[in-house]
Amino acid sequence: MNRTDSRVGGVSGAGRAGRVSQAGRVGVNQPALRSHNAALVLDLLRTAGEAGISRPELAERTGLTPQAVSKITARLRAEGLAADAGRRASTGGKPATALRLVPGAAHAVGVHLDRDELTVVLVDLTGAPVAVRRAPLDLGAPAETVLTAIEREVGGLVRELLHEPSGAGPQRVSLGVGIAMPGPLDHLAGVPHRVTGHPQWDGFPLRDALARRLGGVVVLDKDTNAAALGLALRAGAPESFAYLHLGTGLGAALVLGGALHRGARTGAGEFGHQTIQLDGPPCGCGGRGCLEVLCLGAVARGDVPEAARVLGAGAANLVALLDVDRVLLGGRLVDAAPDAFVRGVGEALGALAHRTGAAAAAVPVPVPVPVPVALAGGGGSAVAEGAAQLVLAPVFGKEIGRGPISRTIG
């Protein structure tokens, strides 16, 4: 284990133990929960930025005693995760020293396994990308071939950043590796199911196989869920939104009431395989007339407005069912024609609001306003950056499982 690994050892435990909801982000002065408390302190250091935050402020905002805060911050400083950020102006007593997070003290890796491309990103403790690598990928190749490609690109990226000699190995990654790929899959077991077009992945223990190769923590989730997690952790993110991803396939992720919604069997978000044309063309999933096959078919014919219209029809169904606050669009095909897709989906949601308003015209209620549509942003590495957050977010006490994706204390 190298120096970076040892610095983060206690923090990784903090992430696992420090999951708290928006309603209960307070510290507890018990030794058994010091990992939970460290996560709260780390999150406040992160959100304070370069200006930092003083120990008295940390105590006030976490509810911890000054003694508990002093012990936690001393340990974080010793591990290289926190540093001085200057002194606060005196209010009559001794000026308080502010502390800040050291972003480069540890890193996480995010990997996006698309059907034809592998993207690997290295992020620092703030989630900011430090380096990105891309390589062609055939997701239909034998599993060992795909694993070798991941190992090669992750190892190369880490060596590039840390100036490690060839052969040092990707186990140098300090926090771990988040893997995002098309679903459906079981994120708890770390096992893909019948990925559309690539059913050979069904039941393959991808997470555990990669953990053995990479020598560290590996987390697996759907590409859309990873991207939505990254979006939900942004400042000002809506409490409820749908993220629609149009690339080599069509999928969705749902954040409802501040929580990433996975469903009872972790299969929520298979948006592209809802049937909207009963006698439509066959889809790779085995159905007919699915949104995905109709949308991708229109793109293949060069009819982007039709693809946007089809995507809009699916988005309108989703909004009518779940009443989300916003629809965010991403994926390489959206990025290639952003205005057309935003316009097409926006028109569909506007028509939905008009129909809803007409139906309710006899009752004295406000006229429905169309649900806003916007680009998710982040470019070609958005999914990979979200995958890195699968590993990084729990370090700061962010809930990424069944409960709310908590943000700043206070």
C-alpha positions as CSV (number, residue, x, y, z in Angstrom):
1,M,0.0,0.0,0.0
2,N,1.4,3.4,-1.0
3,R,1.2,6.7,0.8
4,T,-1.9,7.8,-1.0
5,D,-3.7,4.5,-0.1
6,S,-2.8,4.9,3.6
7,R,-4.0,8.5,3.8
8,V,-7.5,7.5,2.7
9,G,-7.9,4.3,4.6
10,G,-10.0,5.8,7.4
11,V,-11.9,8.0,5.0
12,S,-13.2,5.2,3.0
13,G,-14.7,3.8,6.1
14,A,-16.2,7.2,6.8
15,G,-18.0,7.0,3.5
16,R,-19.6,3.7,4.3
17,A,-20.7,4.7,7.8
18,G,-21.6,8.3,7.2
19,R,-24.8,8.0,5.1
20,V,-27.4,10.5,6.5
21,S,-30.5,12.0,5.2
22,Q,-31.3,15.7,4.6
23,A,-33.5,15.7,7.7
24,G,-30.8,14.3,10.0
25,R,-27.4,15.7,9.0
26,V,-26.0,16.2,12.6
27,G,-23.0,14.8,14.3
28,V,-23.1,12.4,17.2
29,N,-20.5,12.5,19.9
30,Q,-19.8,8.7,20.2
31,P,-16.6,6.9,19.4
32,A,-18.5,4.3,17.4
33,L,-19.6,6.9,14.9
34,R,-16.4,8.8,14.4
35,S,-16.3,7.7,10.7
36,H,-19.8,9.2,10.3
37,N,-18.6,12.4,12.0
38,A,-15.5,12.5,9.8
39,A,-17.7,12.4,6.7
40,L,-19.7,15.3,8.0
41,V,-16.5,17.4,8.6
42,L,-15.1,16.4,5.3
43,D,-18.2,17.5,3.5
44,L,-18.1,20.9,5.2
45,L,-14.5,21.3,4.3
46,R,-15.3,20.5,0.7
47,T,-18.2,22.9,0.4
48,A,-16.2,25.7,2.1
49,G,-13.7,25.8,-0.8
50,E,-10.4,27.6,-0.6
51,A,-11.6,30.0,2.0
52,G,-12.0,27.1,4.5
53,I,-14.0,26.8,7.7
54,S,-12.9,27.2,11.3
55,R,-13.2,24.5,14.0
56,P,-15.8,26.5,16.0
57,E,-17.9,26.7,12.8
58,L,-17.5,23.0,12.2
59,A,-18.7,22.3,15.8
60,E,-21.7,24.6,15.4
61,R,-22.8,23.2,12.1
62,T,-22.3,19.5,12.9
63,G,-23.5,19.6,16.5
64,L,-20.2,17.9,17.6
65,T,-18.3,19.1,20.7
66,P,-15.2,21.2,20.1
67,Q,-13.1,18.4,21.4
68,A,-14.6,15.9,18.9
69,V,-14.0,18.4,16.0
70,S,-10.4,18.9,17.1
71,K,-9.7,15.1,17.1
72,I,-11.3,14.7,13.7
73,T,-9.5,17.6,12.1
74,A,-6.2,16.6,13.7
75,R,-6.5,13.2,12.1
76,L,-7.5,14.6,8.7
77,R,-4.5,17.0,8.8
78,A,-2.2,14.1,9.7
79,E,-3.6,12.1,6.8
80,G,-3.0,15.0,4.4
81,L,-6.7,15.6,3.7
82,A,-7.0,19.0,5.4
83,A,-4.7,22.0,5.6
84,D,-4.6,25.5,7.1
85,A,-6.5,28.2,5.1
86,G,-5.4,31.2,7.1
87,R,-7.0,32.9,10.2
88,R,-10.4,34.3,10.6
89,A,-10.8,37.9,11.8
90,S,-10.9,38.2,15.6
91,T,-14.2,38.8,17.3
92,G,-12.6,39.6,20.6
93,G,-10.7,36.4,21.3
94,K,-7.9,34.6,19.7
95,P,-8.3,34.5,15.8
96,A,-9.6,31.1,14.7
97,T,-7.6,29.1,12.1
98,A,-9.6,28.1,9.1
99,L,-9.1,24.6,7.6
100,R,-9.7,23.6,4.0
101,L,-9.9,20.3,2.1
102,V,-6.8,19.3,0.0
103,P,-8.4,18.3,-3.3
104,G,-5.3,16.4,-4.6
105,A,-4.9,14.3,-1.4
106,A,-6.8,11.4,-2.9
107,H,-8.6,10.5,-6.2
108,A,-11.3,8.3,-7.5
109,V,-11.6,6.7,-11.0
110,G,-14.8,6.6,-13.0
111,V,-15.2,4.2,-16.0
112,H,-17.9,4.4,-18.6
113,L,-18.3,1.1,-20.5
114,D,-20.3,2.1,-23.6
115,R,-21.1,-0.4,-26.4
116,D,-18.3,1.0,-28.6
117,E,-16.1,3.2,-26.4
118,L,-14.3,3.1,-23.0
119,T,-14.0,6.4,-21.1
120,V,-11.9,6.6,-18.0
121,V,-11.7,9.7,-15.8
122,L,-9.7,10.5,-12.7
123,V,-11.3,13.0,-10.3
124,D,-9.9,14.7,-7.2
125,L,-11.7,15.0,-3.8
126,T,-13.9,17.8,-5.1
127,G,-15.1,15.7,-8.0
128,A,-13.2,17.8,-10.5
129,P,-11.7,15.8,-13.4
130,V,-7.9,15.7,-13.4
131,A,-7.4,13.5,-16.5
132,V,-9.4,11.6,-19.1
133,R,-8.6,8.7,-21.4
134,R,-10.7,7.2,-24.2
135,A,-10.3,4.0,-26.2
136,P,-12.4,2.0,-28.7
137,L,-14.3,-0.8,-27.1
138,D,-16.4,-3.7,-28.3
139,L,-18.8,-4.5,-25.4
140,G,-19.7,-7.7,-27.3
141,A,-16.1,-9.0,-27.0
142,P,-15.3,-11.8,-24.5
143,A,-15.4,-10.7,-20.9
144,E,-11.7,-11.2,-20.3
145,T,-10.9,-8.9,-23.3
146,V,-13.1,-6.2,-21.9
147,L,-11.6,-6.6,-18.4
148,T,-8.1,-6.3,-19.8
149,A,-9.0,-3.1,-21.7
150,I,-10.3,-1.6,-18.4
151,E,-7.3,-2.6,-16.5
152,R,-4.9,-1.2,-19.1
153,E,-6.7,2.2,-19.4
154,V,-7.2,2.6,-15.6
155,G,-3.6,1.7,-14.9
156,G,-2.3,4.0,-17.7
157,L,-4.3,6.9,-16.4
158,V,-3.1,6.5,-12.8
159,R,0.5,6.1,-13.9
160,E,0.2,9.2,-16.0
161,L,-1.0,11.3,-13.1
162,L,1.2,9.9,-10.4
163,H,4.3,9.5,-12.7
164,E,4.4,5.9,-11.7
165,P,6.7,3.5,-13.7
166,S,5.0,1.1,-16.0
167,G,3.9,-2.0,-14.1
168,A,3.1,-0.2,-10.9
169,G,-0.5,-1.3,-11.4
170,P,-3.9,0.3,-11.0
171,Q,-4.1,-0.6,-7.3
172,R,-2.5,2.8,-6.7
173,V,-6.0,4.3,-7.0
174,S,-6.7,5.6,-3.5
175,L,-10.5,5.5,-3.2
176,G,-11.5,3.0,-5.8
177,V,-13.1,2.7,-9.2
178,G,-16.7,3.3,-10.2
179,I,-17.9,1.4,-13.3
180,A,-21.0,2.5,-15.3
181,M,-22.4,0.4,-18.1
182,P,-25.7,-0.1,-19.9
183,G,-28.3,-2.0,-17.9
184,P,-30.2,-3.8,-16.7
185,L,-28.0,-4.8,-13.8
186,D,-28.0,-5.5,-10.1
187,H,-25.8,-2.8,-8.5
188,L,-25.9,-4.5,-5.1
189,A,-24.5,-7.8,-6.4
190,G,-22.3,-6.1,-9.0
191,V,-23.7,-8.2,-11.8
192,P,-25.1,-7.2,-15.2
193,H,-28.2,-8.8,-16.5
194,R,-29.3,-9.1,-20.2
195,V,-27.7,-5.9,-21.6
196,T,-29.6,-5.1,-24.8
197,G,-27.6,-6.4,-27.7
198,H,-25.1,-8.1,-25.4
199,P,-27.0,-10.8,-23.5
200,Q,-23.7,-12.7,-22.9
201,W,-23.1,-10.4,-19.9
202,D,-26.1,-11.8,-18.1
203,G,-24.9,-13.0,-14.6
204,F,-21.2,-12.2,-15.1
205,P,-19.6,-11.1,-11.8
206,L,-18.1,-8.0,-13.3
207,R,-17.6,-6.0,-10.1
208,D,-15.7,-8.8,-8.3
209,A,-13.7,-9.8,-11.4
210,L,-12.5,-6.2,-11.7
211,A,-11.8,-5.8,-8.0
212,R,-9.4,-8.8,-8.2
213,R,-7.7,-7.3,-11.2
214,L,-7.5,-3.7,-9.9
215,G,-6.7,-4.6,-6.3
216,G,-9.2,-2.2,-4.7
217,V,-12.8,-1.2,-4.2
218,V,-15.0,-1.4,-7.3
219,V,-18.6,-0.2,-7.5
220,L,-20.9,-1.1,-10.5
221,D,-24.0,0.8,-11.6
222,K,-26.0,1.7,-14.7
223,D,-24.6,4.4,-16.9
224,T,-27.8,6.5,-16.5
225,N,-27.8,6.2,-12.7
226,A,-24.2,7.2,-12.5
227,A,-24.8,10.3,-14.6
228,A,-27.9,11.2,-12.6
229,L,-25.9,10.9,-9.4
230,G,-23.4,13.4,-10.7
231,L,-26.2,15.8,-11.7
232,A,-28.0,15.4,-8.3
233,L,-24.8,16.4,-6.4
234,R,-24.5,19.7,-8.3
235,A,-25.4,22.9,-6.4
236,G,-29.0,23.9,-7.2
237,A,-30.1,20.5,-8.5
238,P,-33.8,19.9,-8.6
239,E,-35.4,17.5,-6.0
240,S,-37.0,15.5,-8.7
241,F,-35.9,15.1,-12.3
242,A,-35.6,12.6,-15.1
243,Y,-32.3,12.2,-16.9
244,L,-32.7,10.8,-20.5
245,H,-29.5,9.5,-22.1
246,L,-29.5,8.9,-25.9
247,G,-26.3,7.4,-27.2
248,T,-25.7,3.9,-28.4
249,G,-28.9,3.1,-26.6
250,L,-31.7,5.0,-24.9
251,G,-32.1,4.9,-21.1
252,A,-33.2,7.0,-18.2
253,A,-32.5,7.6,-14.5
254,L,-34.9,9.0,-12.0
255,V,-34.2,11.2,-9.0
256,L,-37.5,11.5,-7.0
257,G,-37.7,13.6,-3.8
258,G,-33.9,13.9,-3.8
259,A,-33.3,10.1,-3.9
260,L,-32.0,8.0,-6.8
261,H,-34.9,5.7,-7.6
262,R,-33.8,2.2,-8.5
263,G,-37.0,0.2,-8.0
264,A,-37.6,-2.9,-6.0
265,R,-35.4,-5.1,-8.2
266,T,-33.0,-2.3,-9.1
267,G,-34.4,-2.2,-12.6
268,A,-36.0,1.2,-12.8
269,G,-35.0,3.4,-15.7
270,E,-35.3,1.0,-18.6
271,F,-37.0,3.9,-20.4
272,G,-36.0,3.0,-23.9
273,H,-37.9,-0.3,-23.9
274,Q,-41.4,1.0,-23.4
275,T,-43.6,0.1,-26.4
276,I,-45.2,3.1,-28.2
277,Q,-45.9,1.3,-31.5
278,L,-47.5,-2.1,-31.1
279,D,-46.7,-3.2,-34.7
280,G,-43.4,-1.4,-34.8
281,P,-40.0,-2.7,-35.8
282,P,-38.3,-5.4,-33.7
283,C,-36.0,-4.2,-30.9
284,G,-32.8,-5.8,-29.6
285,C,-34.6,-6.4,-26.3
286,G,-37.0,-8.8,-27.9
287,G,-39.9,-6.4,-28.1
288,R,-41.4,-4.4,-30.9
289,G,-41.9,-0.7,-31.4
290,C,-39.8,0.4,-28.4
291,L,-38.7,4.0,-28.0
292,E,-35.1,3.0,-28.4
293,V,-35.5,1.3,-31.8
294,L,-37.7,4.1,-33.1
295,C,-35.5,6.8,-31.9
296,L,-32.2,5.3,-33.1
297,G,-33.8,4.3,-36.4
298,A,-34.8,8.0,-37.0
299,V,-31.2,9.1,-36.2
300,A,-29.8,6.5,-38.6
301,R,-32.1,7.8,-41.4
302,G,-30.8,11.3,-40.7
303,D,-34.2,12.5,-39.4
304,V,-33.2,14.1,-36.2
305,P,-36.5,16.0,-35.8
306,E,-38.4,12.7,-35.8
307,A,-36.0,11.3,-33.3
308,A,-36.6,14.3,-31.0
309,R,-40.3,13.9,-31.5
310,V,-40.2,10.2,-30.5
311,L,-38.0,11.0,-27.5
312,G,-40.5,13.8,-26.6
313,A,-43.4,11.3,-26.7
314,G,-41.6,9.1,-24.2
315,A,-40.6,12.1,-22.0
316,A,-44.2,13.2,-21.9
317,N,-45.4,9.8,-20.8
318,L,-42.7,9.9,-18.0
319,V,-43.7,13.4,-16.9
320,A,-47.4,12.5,-16.9
321,L,-46.7,9.5,-14.7
322,L,-44.2,10.9,-12.2
323,D,-44.7,14.7,-12.3
324,V,-41.0,15.4,-12.1
325,D,-39.6,19.0,-11.8
326,R,-37.3,18.9,-14.8
327,V,-36.1,16.7,-17.7
328,L,-32.4,16.7,-18.5
329,L,-31.0,15.4,-21.7
330,G,-27.6,13.8,-22.3
331,G,-25.7,11.3,-24.5
332,R,-23.6,11.6,-27.6
333,L,-26.6,11.9,-30.0
334,V,-28.1,14.7,-27.9
335,D,-24.7,16.4,-27.8
336,A,-24.5,16.2,-31.6
337,A,-27.8,18.1,-32.1
338,P,-28.7,19.7,-28.8
339,D,-31.1,22.4,-30.0
340,A,-33.2,19.9,-32.0
341,F,-33.6,17.6,-29.1
342,V,-34.3,20.3,-26.5
343,R,-36.9,21.8,-28.9
344,G,-38.5,18.5,-29.8
345,V,-38.9,17.3,-26.2
346,G,-39.9,20.8,-25.0
347,E,-42.7,20.9,-27.6
348,A,-44.0,17.5,-26.4
349,L,-44.0,18.6,-22.8
350,G,-45.7,21.9,-23.8
351,A,-48.4,19.9,-25.5
352,L,-48.8,17.8,-22.4
353,A,-49.3,20.8,-20.2
354,H,-51.8,22.3,-22.7
355,R,-53.9,19.1,-22.6
356,T,-53.7,18.9,-18.8
357,G,-54.7,22.6,-18.6
358,A,-57.7,22.1,-21.0
359,A,-58.9,19.2,-19.0
360,A,-58.8,21.2,-15.8
361,A,-60.2,24.4,-17.3
362,A,-63.6,24.1,-15.5
363,V,-61.9,24.1,-12.1
364,P,-60.3,27.3,-10.6
365,V,-56.7,26.0,-10.6
366,P,-53.5,27.5,-12.0
367,V,-52.8,26.7,-15.6
368,P,-50.1,24.0,-15.7
369,V,-46.7,25.2,-16.8
370,P,-44.6,22.9,-19.0
371,V,-41.9,21.0,-17.3
372,P,-38.5,22.6,-18.2
373,V,-36.2,20.7,-20.5
374,A,-32.4,21.3,-20.5
375,L,-29.2,19.8,-21.5
376,A,-27.5,17.8,-18.7
377,G,-24.0,19.1,-19.7
378,G,-20.7,17.5,-18.9
379,G,-19.9,16.4,-22.4
380,G,-18.5,13.0,-23.3
381,S,-17.2,12.2,-19.9
382,A,-20.3,13.0,-17.9
383,V,-21.2,9.3,-17.3
384,A,-17.6,8.5,-16.3
385,E,-17.5,11.4,-13.8
386,G,-20.8,10.2,-12.3
387,A,-19.2,6.8,-12.0
388,A,-16.4,8.3,-10.0
389,Q,-19.0,9.7,-7.7
390,L,-20.2,6.2,-6.9
391,V,-16.9,5.9,-5.0
392,L,-16.4,9.5,-4.0
393,A,-19.8,10.6,-2.7
394,P,-20.0,8.2,0.3
395,V,-16.7,9.6,1.6
396,F,-18.6,12.8,2.3
397,G,-21.6,11.1,3.8
398,K,-23.7,11.4,0.6
399,E,-26.5,8.8,0.4
400,I,-26.4,7.1,-3.0
401,G,-28.5,4.1,-2.2
402,R,-32.1,4.0,-1.0
403,G,-32.3,7.4,0.8
404,P,-31.9,11.1,-0.2
405,I,-28.8,12.3,-1.9
406,S,-27.9,14.7,0.9
407,R,-26.1,17.9,0.3
408,T,-24.6,20.6,2.6
409,I,-25.3,20.7,6.3
410,G,-27.2,23.7,7.6
